[in-house]
């Protein structure tokens, strides 16, 4: 969670999305500050693209609120969108335009003042490594460079919040490394959400990670906390269902993630009594919980991802 409300650039509260009788998102909260890059992970159909469309104002939530740079997205949409850049998974490109023509068009849609158009477009072209291609027709560009144009249209108005939905999808290894470097370069001056199904990309690019499983947030914590060798993560199986509040205030506990109500991942500091299997077991028993198993797991994002998604049901897509 964000510590200082004055620095919150994106704050979404209790986001719920229903598609008929099916809940695509359930009570999801997101908070992001300047300079933070949040990696949004989840299986196909978990709700990643749905969440980004809600945050971008493309799809309204069934309930909940979204604030961008302090502006309510529902009540002050123009003000909120002025501080928002969105690069969807399917680039909204006009293939018959040249790169410069399209980015100028995008800047006008963002209501940039006329006297700032040329400088803003030229700046984002250079920033996204499109200088040699500024006059090329977008249809003639490779997929990798079209992805760069997609990123550039999201950046042309210098937004404070940047939403990137699978920006490395379909790139070859060289293009992927270039895009990773580009996103890392720009992330310091924005609050960025990076949606991906590639764990390595999230680990290399982001400083926070959020995992969505079946429309619910099951993990939200700094990556370095998750992978720090000074911390320990335990897989805990209980005889009865427990609530997160039953576990998160145990001594030394840094994070609690639910696989299901009887199956949890608990991250602790190794410097505390709860930093070993016996210690966390004793703490759970002292809380009155009936413990069946406690197993140490490797502090690695891939291991945690696999644990948390082990019981997920396959879903065709994020949208109905």
The 8 nearest C-alpha neighbors of each residue, nearest first, counted from 0:
[[1, 30, 2, 31, 29, 220, 219, 28],
 [2, 0, 3, 30, 31, 32, 7, 4],
 [1, 3, 0, 4, 6, 7, 32, 5],
 [4, 2, 5, 6, 1, 7, 32, 0],
 [3, 5, 7, 6, 2, 1, 8, 32],
 [6, 4, 3, 7, 8, 69, 2, 32],
 [7, 5, 4, 3, 32, 8, 33, 1],
 [8, 6, 32, 4, 9, 5, 31, 10],
 [7, 9, 68, 32, 67, 31, 6, 33],
 [10, 8, 67, 31, 30, 7, 66, 68],
 [9, 11, 30, 66, 29, 65, 12, 31],
 [12, 10, 65, 29, 28, 64, 66, 30],
 [11, 13, 28, 64, 63, 14, 10, 65],
 [14, 12, 26, 63, 27, 28, 15, 11],
 [15, 13, 63, 27, 26, 12, 62, 60],
 [14, 16, 25, 24, 62, 26, 61, 60],
 [17, 15, 61, 24, 60, 23, 22, 14],
 [18, 16, 22, 21, 23, 19, 61, 20],
 [19, 17, 21, 20, 22, 23, 16, 319],
 [18, 20, 21, 17, 22, 319, 16, 23],
 [19, 21, 18, 22, 17, 23, 16, 319],
 [22, 20, 18, 19, 17, 23, 16, 319],
 [21, 23, 17, 24, 16, 18, 25, 20],
 [22, 24, 214, 16, 17, 46, 21, 18],
 [25, 23, 214, 16, 15, 22, 215, 46],
 [24, 26, 15, 215, 214, 27, 14, 22],
 [25, 27, 13, 14, 15, 28, 24, 215],
 [28, 26, 14, 13, 25, 216, 215, 24],
 [29, 27, 12, 11, 13, 14, 26, 30],
 [30, 28, 11, 10, 27, 12, 31, 9],
 [29, 31, 10, 9, 1, 0, 11, 28],
 [32, 30, 9, 7, 8, 190, 1, 35],
 [31, 33, 7, 8, 190, 35, 6, 34],
 [34, 32, 190, 189, 35, 8, 188, 6],
 [33, 35, 187, 189, 190, 188, 186, 32],
 [36, 34, 190, 33, 32, 191, 37, 206],
 [37, 35, 191, 205, 206, 192, 190, 207],
 [38, 36, 207, 192, 208, 205, 193, 191],
 [37, 39, 208, 193, 201, 205, 194, 192],
 [40, 38, 194, 209, 193, 210, 208, 37],
 [41, 39, 210, 195, 196, 209, 38, 194],
 [42, 40, 211, 45, 210, 212, 196, 43],
 [41, 43, 45, 44, 196, 212, 40, 308],
 [44, 42, 45, 316, 41, 314, 317, 315],
 [43, 45, 317, 316, 314, 46, 315, 42],
 [44, 46, 213, 212, 42, 214, 41, 43],
 [47, 45, 49, 214, 317, 44, 48, 23],
 [48, 46, 50, 49, 45, 51, 41, 194],
 [49, 47, 51, 50, 46, 317, 52, 164],
 [48, 50, 46, 52, 47, 51, 317, 53],
 [49, 51, 53, 47, 48, 52, 46, 54],
 [50, 52, 54, 48, 53, 49, 55, 47],
 [53, 51, 57, 55, 49, 50, 54, 58],
 [52, 54, 58, 50, 56, 51, 55, 59],
 [55, 53, 51, 52, 56, 50, 65, 11],
 [56, 54, 52, 53, 57, 51, 85, 83],
 [55, 57, 53, 58, 54, 52, 59, 72],
 [58, 56, 52, 55, 53, 59, 54, 51],
 [57, 59, 53, 52, 56, 60, 55, 49],
 [60, 58, 53, 56, 61, 57, 73, 52],
 [61, 59, 16, 62, 15, 53, 14, 63],
 [60, 62, 16, 15, 17, 59, 63, 14],
 [63, 61, 60, 15, 14, 16, 64, 13],
 [62, 64, 14, 13, 12, 15, 60, 65],
 [63, 65, 12, 11, 14, 66, 13, 62],
 [66, 64, 11, 72, 10, 71, 54, 12],
 [65, 67, 71, 70, 10, 69, 72, 9],
 [68, 66, 9, 79, 70, 69, 8, 71],
 [67, 69, 8, 70, 9, 66, 82, 79],
 [68, 70, 67, 66, 71, 8, 7, 9],
 [71, 69, 66, 79, 67, 68, 75, 72],
 [70, 72, 66, 75, 74, 73, 65, 79],
 [71, 73, 76, 79, 75, 65, 66, 74],
 [74, 72, 71, 76, 75, 65, 64, 56],
 [73, 75, 71, 72, 76, 70, 77, 79],
 [74, 76, 71, 72, 78, 77, 73, 70],
 [77, 75, 72, 79, 78, 73, 80, 74],
 [78, 76, 80, 79, 75, 81, 72, 82],
 [77, 79, 81, 76, 75, 80, 70, 82],
 [80, 78, 76, 67, 70, 72, 81, 77],
 [81, 79, 83, 77, 82, 78, 76, 72],
 [80, 82, 78, 79, 83, 77, 158, 109],
 [83, 81, 158, 159, 80, 79, 160, 68],
 [84, 82, 80, 160, 158, 81, 161, 159],
 [83, 85, 153, 161, 158, 154, 160, 162],
 [86, 84, 162, 153, 161, 87, 163, 55],
 [85, 87, 163, 153, 150, 149, 162, 164],
 [88, 86, 164, 89, 90, 85, 163, 91],
 [87, 89, 164, 165, 90, 166, 86, 163],
 [88, 90, 87, 91, 86, 164, 92, 149],
 [89, 91, 149, 92, 87, 88, 86, 146],
 [92, 90, 89, 93, 149, 87, 86, 88],
 [93, 91, 90, 94, 149, 101, 137, 148],
 [94, 92, 95, 96, 101, 91, 137, 138],
 [93, 95, 138, 137, 96, 92, 136, 97],
 [96, 94, 93, 136, 138, 137, 97, 92],
 [97, 95, 94, 136, 101, 93, 100, 137],
 [96, 98, 136, 135, 100, 134, 99, 137],
 [97, 99, 133, 101, 100, 137, 134, 135],
 [98, 100, 133, 102, 101, 97, 103, 134],
 [101, 99, 97, 103, 98, 102, 96, 104],
 [100, 102, 104, 98, 103, 99, 96, 97],
 [101, 103, 105, 99, 104, 100, 152, 106],
 [104, 102, 106, 100, 101, 105, 99, 120],
 [103, 105, 101, 107, 102, 106, 100, 108],
 [106, 104, 102, 108, 103, 107, 152, 101],
 [105, 107, 109, 103, 108, 104, 111, 155],
 [108, 106, 110, 104, 109, 105, 111, 103],
 [109, 107, 105, 110, 106, 104, 111, 103],
 [108, 110, 106, 107, 111, 105, 156, 81],
 [111, 109, 107, 108, 112, 106, 81, 113],
 [110, 112, 109, 107, 106, 116, 113, 115],
 [113, 111, 115, 114, 110, 116, 107, 106],
 [112, 114, 116, 115, 111, 107, 117, 110],
 [113, 115, 112, 116, 117, 118, 111, 119],
 [116, 114, 112, 113, 118, 117, 119, 111],
 [115, 117, 119, 113, 118, 114, 120, 111],
 [118, 116, 120, 119, 115, 121, 114, 103],
 [117, 119, 121, 120, 115, 116, 122, 114],
 [120, 118, 122, 116, 117, 121, 115, 155],
 [121, 119, 117, 123, 122, 118, 116, 124],
 [122, 120, 124, 118, 119, 123, 117, 125],
 [121, 123, 119, 125, 120, 124, 118, 126],
 [122, 124, 126, 120, 125, 121, 155, 151],
 [125, 123, 129, 121, 127, 122, 126, 130],
 [126, 124, 128, 130, 122, 123, 127, 129],
 [125, 127, 123, 124, 128, 122, 129, 151],
 [126, 128, 124, 125, 129, 123, 147, 151],
 [129, 127, 125, 126, 130, 124, 147, 131],
 [130, 128, 124, 132, 127, 131, 125, 133],
 [129, 131, 125, 132, 133, 124, 128, 127],
 [132, 130, 129, 133, 128, 134, 135, 125],
 [133, 131, 135, 129, 130, 134, 98, 140],
 [132, 134, 98, 99, 130, 135, 131, 129],
 [135, 133, 97, 132, 98, 99, 136, 131],
 [134, 136, 97, 132, 133, 98, 137, 139],
 [135, 137, 97, 138, 96, 139, 95, 98],
 [136, 138, 94, 140, 139, 97, 98, 96],
 [139, 137, 94, 136, 140, 95, 96, 141],
 [140, 138, 137, 136, 141, 135, 94, 95],
 [141, 139, 137, 138, 144, 145, 142, 136],
 [142, 140, 144, 143, 145, 139, 138, 137],
 [141, 143, 145, 144, 146, 140, 170, 169],
 [142, 144, 146, 141, 145, 170, 174, 147],
 [145, 143, 147, 146, 141, 142, 140, 148],
 [146, 144, 148, 142, 147, 143, 140, 149],
 [145, 147, 149, 143, 144, 148, 142, 150],
 [146, 148, 144, 150, 145, 149, 151, 127],
 [149, 147, 151, 145, 150, 146, 152, 144],
 [150, 148, 146, 147, 152, 151, 90, 86],
 [149, 151, 147, 153, 148, 152, 86, 146],
 [150, 152, 148, 154, 153, 149, 155, 123],
 [153, 151, 155, 149, 154, 150, 102, 105],
 [152, 154, 84, 85, 150, 151, 86, 155],
 [155, 153, 151, 157, 152, 156, 84, 158],
 [154, 156, 152, 157, 123, 151, 153, 106],
 [157, 155, 154, 158, 106, 109, 111, 119],
 [156, 158, 154, 155, 159, 82, 84, 119],
 [159, 157, 82, 83, 160, 84, 156, 154],
 [158, 160, 189, 82, 83, 190, 161, 157],
 [161, 159, 190, 83, 158, 189, 191, 84],
 [160, 162, 191, 84, 85, 83, 190, 192],
 [161, 163, 85, 192, 191, 84, 86, 193],
 [164, 162, 86, 193, 166, 192, 194, 85],
 [163, 165, 194, 88, 87, 166, 86, 193],
 [164, 166, 195, 194, 168, 88, 167, 163],
 [167, 165, 164, 168, 163, 88, 146, 86],
 [168, 166, 165, 170, 175, 169, 178, 195],
 [169, 167, 165, 166, 170, 88, 195, 175],
 [168, 170, 167, 171, 142, 143, 175, 166],
 [171, 169, 175, 174, 168, 167, 143, 172],
 [170, 172, 174, 173, 175, 169, 143, 176],
 [173, 171, 175, 174, 176, 170, 177, 169],
 [174, 172, 176, 175, 171, 177, 170, 178],
 [175, 173, 177, 171, 176, 170, 172, 143],
 [174, 176, 172, 178, 173, 170, 177, 167],
 [177, 175, 179, 173, 174, 178, 180, 172],
 [178, 176, 174, 180, 179, 175, 181, 173],
 [177, 179, 181, 175, 180, 176, 174, 182],
 [180, 178, 176, 182, 177, 181, 175, 183],
 [179, 181, 183, 177, 178, 182, 184, 176],
 [182, 180, 178, 184, 183, 179, 177, 185],
 [181, 183, 179, 185, 184, 180, 186, 178],
 [182, 184, 180, 186, 181, 185, 204, 179],
 [185, 183, 181, 182, 186, 180, 187, 179],
 [184, 186, 182, 183, 187, 188, 181, 189],
 [187, 185, 189, 183, 188, 184, 182, 34],
 [186, 188, 34, 185, 189, 184, 35, 183],
 [187, 189, 186, 34, 185, 33, 190, 159],
 [190, 188, 159, 186, 34, 33, 160, 187],
 [189, 191, 33, 160, 35, 34, 32, 36],
 [192, 190, 36, 161, 189, 160, 162, 37],
 [193, 191, 37, 162, 36, 38, 163, 161],
 [192, 194, 38, 163, 39, 37, 164, 191],
 [195, 193, 39, 164, 165, 38, 163, 40],
 [196, 194, 165, 197, 40, 39, 193, 164],
 [195, 197, 40, 198, 41, 42, 194, 165],
 [198, 196, 195, 200, 199, 201, 40, 202],
 [197, 199, 201, 200, 202, 196, 301, 300],
 [198, 200, 202, 197, 201, 203, 204, 301],
 [201, 199, 203, 197, 198, 202, 204, 179],
 [200, 202, 198, 204, 38, 205, 203, 199],
 [201, 203, 199, 200, 204, 205, 198, 222],
 [204, 202, 200, 201, 199, 205, 179, 206],
 [205, 203, 201, 202, 183, 200, 179, 206],
 [206, 204, 36, 201, 38, 207, 37, 202],
 [205, 207, 222, 36, 221, 37, 35, 208],
 [208, 206, 221, 37, 222, 205, 220, 38],
 [207, 209, 38, 37, 219, 220, 222, 39],
 [210, 208, 219, 39, 218, 38, 40, 211],
 [209, 211, 40, 218, 41, 217, 216, 39],
 [212, 210, 216, 41, 215, 217, 45, 214],
 [211, 213, 45, 215, 214, 41, 216, 210],
 [214, 212, 45, 215, 211, 311, 46, 23],
 [215, 213, 24, 46, 23, 212, 45, 25],
 [216, 214, 211, 212, 25, 213, 24, 217],
 [215, 217, 211, 218, 210, 27, 212, 214],
 [218, 216, 256, 210, 211, 257, 215, 212],
 [217, 219, 210, 209, 256, 216, 220, 211],
 [220, 218, 209, 208, 210, 217, 221, 207],
 [219, 221, 207, 208, 222, 218, 209, 224],
 [222, 220, 207, 224, 223, 206, 208, 225],
 [223, 221, 225, 207, 224, 206, 208, 226],
 [222, 224, 226, 225, 227, 221, 206, 207],
 [225, 223, 227, 221, 222, 226, 220, 230],
 [224, 226, 222, 223, 227, 298, 221, 299],
 [225, 227, 298, 223, 299, 224, 222, 228],
 [228, 226, 224, 229, 223, 230, 225, 298],
 [227, 229, 230, 226, 298, 231, 269, 224],
 [230, 228, 227, 269, 268, 231, 270, 226],
 [231, 229, 268, 269, 228, 227, 267, 266],
 [230, 232, 267, 266, 269, 274, 268, 298],
 [233, 231, 266, 265, 296, 295, 298, 267],
 [234, 232, 295, 265, 294, 296, 264, 235],
 [233, 235, 264, 294, 293, 263, 295, 296],
 [234, 236, 293, 263, 292, 262, 233, 264],
 [237, 235, 262, 292, 291, 261, 290, 293],
 [238, 236, 290, 261, 291, 239, 289, 262],
 [237, 239, 289, 291, 290, 261, 236, 240],
 [240, 238, 237, 261, 241, 289, 288, 260],
 [239, 241, 261, 260, 237, 238, 242, 262],
 [242, 240, 260, 261, 239, 245, 243, 237],
 [241, 243, 245, 244, 260, 240, 246, 257],
 [242, 244, 245, 246, 247, 241, 255, 257],
 [243, 245, 242, 246, 247, 248, 241, 255],
 [246, 244, 242, 243, 247, 241, 248, 286],
 [247, 245, 244, 243, 249, 248, 255, 242],
 [246, 248, 244, 249, 255, 243, 252, 245],
 [249, 247, 246, 250, 252, 244, 245, 251],
 [248, 250, 247, 252, 246, 251, 282, 245],
 [251, 249, 252, 248, 273, 271, 272, 282],
 [250, 252, 267, 271, 268, 273, 249, 253],
 [251, 253, 267, 250, 249, 254, 266, 247],
 [254, 252, 267, 266, 251, 268, 255, 247],
 [255, 253, 266, 252, 265, 247, 256, 267],
 [254, 256, 265, 247, 264, 266, 257, 243],
 [257, 255, 264, 217, 218, 263, 265, 258],
 [256, 258, 263, 259, 217, 262, 264, 260],
 [257, 259, 307, 262, 263, 256, 260, 306],
 [258, 260, 262, 257, 261, 263, 240, 310],
 [261, 259, 240, 241, 262, 257, 242, 258],
 [262, 260, 240, 237, 259, 236, 239, 241],
 [263, 261, 236, 259, 258, 260, 235, 257],
 [264, 262, 257, 235, 258, 256, 234, 265],
 [263, 265, 234, 256, 233, 255, 235, 257],
 [264, 266, 255, 233, 232, 254, 263, 256],
 [267, 265, 232, 254, 253, 231, 252, 233],
 [268, 266, 252, 253, 231, 251, 274, 230],
 [267, 269, 230, 270, 274, 251, 271, 231],
 [268, 270, 274, 230, 271, 229, 231, 267],
 [269, 271, 268, 274, 272, 229, 230, 251],
 [272, 270, 273, 274, 269, 251, 268, 250],
 [271, 273, 278, 274, 270, 275, 251, 279],
 [274, 272, 278, 279, 271, 275, 251, 267],
 [275, 269, 273, 271, 268, 272, 267, 231],
 [274, 276, 278, 273, 277, 279, 269, 272],
 [277, 275, 279, 278, 280, 293, 295, 294],
 [278, 276, 280, 275, 279, 281, 273, 293],
 [277, 279, 273, 281, 275, 272, 280, 276],
 [278, 280, 273, 282, 276, 281, 277, 283],
 [281, 279, 277, 283, 278, 282, 276, 284],
 [280, 282, 284, 278, 279, 283, 285, 277],
 [281, 283, 279, 285, 280, 284, 278, 286],
 [284, 282, 286, 280, 285, 281, 288, 279],
 [285, 283, 287, 288, 281, 286, 282, 280],
 [286, 284, 282, 287, 283, 281, 288, 280],
 [285, 287, 283, 284, 288, 282, 245, 249],
 [286, 288, 284, 285, 289, 283, 282, 290],
 [289, 287, 284, 283, 286, 290, 237, 285],
 [290, 288, 238, 237, 284, 287, 291, 239],
 [289, 291, 237, 292, 288, 238, 236, 284],
 [292, 290, 237, 236, 238, 289, 293, 235],
 [293, 291, 236, 235, 290, 294, 237, 234],
 [292, 294, 235, 234, 276, 233, 236, 280],
 [293, 295, 234, 233, 296, 292, 235, 276],
 [296, 294, 233, 232, 234, 276, 297, 293],
 [297, 295, 233, 232, 298, 294, 234, 302],
 [296, 298, 299, 302, 295, 232, 231, 303],
 [299, 297, 226, 225, 232, 296, 231, 300],
 [298, 300, 226, 302, 301, 297, 303, 225],
 [299, 301, 303, 302, 304, 298, 225, 226],
 [300, 302, 304, 303, 299, 305, 198, 199],
 [303, 301, 305, 299, 300, 304, 306, 297],
 [302, 304, 306, 300, 305, 301, 307, 299],
 [305, 303, 301, 307, 306, 302, 300, 308],
 [306, 304, 302, 308, 303, 307, 309, 301],
 [307, 305, 303, 309, 304, 308, 302, 258],
 [306, 308, 258, 304, 305, 309, 303, 257],
 [307, 309, 311, 305, 310, 306, 304, 212],
 [310, 308, 306, 307, 311, 305, 258, 304],
 [309, 311, 308, 312, 307, 258, 259, 306],
 [312, 310, 308, 309, 313, 213, 212, 307],
 [311, 313, 314, 310, 213, 308, 309, 212],
 [314, 312, 311, 315, 44, 43, 42, 45],
 [313, 315, 44, 316, 312, 43, 45, 317],
 [314, 316, 44, 313, 43, 317, 318, 319],
 [317, 315, 44, 318, 314, 43, 319, 45],
 [318, 316, 44, 46, 49, 48, 45, 319],
 [317, 319, 316, 49, 44, 48, 46, 23],
 [318, 18, 317, 316, 315, 23, 21, 19]]
